[in-house]
Amino acid sequence: MKLKSLSFITLLSTVLLLGACSNNERAQEGQSSSTASTEMSEMQDSSQAMEDPSGPMDHGDMEMQHNRHEEEPEDMQEAKDPEYPVGEDVKVTDAHMEMMDGVTATISGAYDTTLYQVTFTPEDSDEPIEDHKWVVKEELSSEDDSKNYEKGDEVTLTADHMDGMQGQIAEITGVHEGPAYMINFEPNDGSQEFVNHKWVTEDELSAVDE
């Protein structure tokens, strides 16, 4: 009788032990599957970040590369009677870049010419800059340099206001009669000063006391 009881207890212990091992293995398999799933998700997120670390290209970022120091032009006619003469302080009321919005600037040049808005694709880039303001007639070339350009005309840019601009083909998307102003200003983000920034139009400026 004692022998049968002992055998029954031994058998029961074995069954319980095997059941516990089986449950433990299933738990480990579940944890392993969950870990693998998490690692795969992290790898996908990492892959997406590597493919596109900064998201879609912002044309504003390209504008931020505008030269901070430009030379005065040598082949342009100075404006005879500009609303804002050289040396006068003005307020920028229509900014081309966020960093120049509302800043006080000093007129460093005023020229009688025609300004053009253009769309072009910078060198070594697939992203066009649309409706860039501004380039002047003296910074464009075409098969007929004597003509007055109109919207839709195709021209070559000789302007070098930013990296990848000079020598690119552009389409005229807007025309504005001068004068064309060159300005010095300190950006509203505290970054390096712009000297001889090209160009702004008269209706993009106002007197400081207005």
Buried (B, 14 or more C-beta within 10 A) or exposed (E): EEEEEEEEEEEEEEEEEEEEEEEEEEEEEEEEEEEEEEEEEEEEEEEEEEEEEEEEEEBEEBBBEBBEEBEEBEEBEEBEEBBBEBEBBBBBEEBBBEBBEEBEBBBBBBBBBBBBBBBBBBEEBEEBBEEBBBBBBBBBEBEEEEEEBEEEBEBBBBBBBBBBBBEBEBBBBBBBEBBBBBBBBBBBEEEEEBBBBBBBBBEBBBEEEE
